[in-house]
Amino acid sequence: MKIPKILLLCLFVVFAFSSCDKEDPRPNYNYKFKVNGVEKEFSGSNDANIVFIEDPNSSNRFTIFTFVTGNDPNKNAIIISLRTNVTPEFGVNYEMQNPILVNDQPAPSLTLIYLDENGKEYGAVLLQSLNPGAMDNASLMLTELTTEGSYGTFEAVAFDLNQTGELSQRTPLNITDGEFFMPNVVSLR
């Protein structure tokens, strides 16, 4: 009879210690989108986030969206860079082809890089006004801010970043119906 009492006491102690030190569960950070009509859906890894960079010495504000999953950040990932003249606002649709001036030169206000399941790189990075024949395009909207993170939507017409030749002859990769929920990080330079 002593063995069952000792076993019961040990189980009680283990249960008591394990229930006291638990952290709050991490929200289900995620992102999903369609690639040429095929749906992709992923849980965000610990490296997935939205970084809002505020630099008081610059007229531009930067926001970097890093959507990564699993152990390999070079697969099934999307990285979006947003440049604005003011702090990004919720409910505003940011369009890549609405350029922003950087050192008095027009530049895309938004760029998107997509790494597929094999690590192949696609991007929407070219301004059509500066690159005749380019069909690159992307848009992003922040839709809701919570204490856990931000929600938003995105779309893009991207191209193989290693493809050469005439811009108008490239094969588009259509990223549609993009949605995300990611944690926020604020960085002050």
Sequence and secondary structure as in RCSB ss.txt:
>XXXX:A:sequence
MKIPKILLLCLFVVFAFSSCDKEDPRPNYNYKFKVNGVEKEFSGSNDANIVFIEDPNSSNRFTIFTFVTGNDPNK
NAIIISLRTNVTPEFGVNYEMQNPILVNDQPAPSLTLIYLDENGKEYGAVLLQSLNPGAMDNASLMLTELTTEGS
YGTFEAVAFDLNQTGELSQRTPLNITDGEFFMPNVVSLR
>XXXX:A:secstr
 HHHHHHHHHHHHHHHHHHHS        EEEEEETTEEEEEE  TT EEEEEE TT S EEEEEEE  SS TTS
SEEEEEEEESS   BT EEETTS EEETTEEE SEEEEEE TT  EEEE   TTTSTT   EEEEEEEEE SS E
EEEEEEEEEETT  S GGGS  EEEEEEEEEE EEEEE 
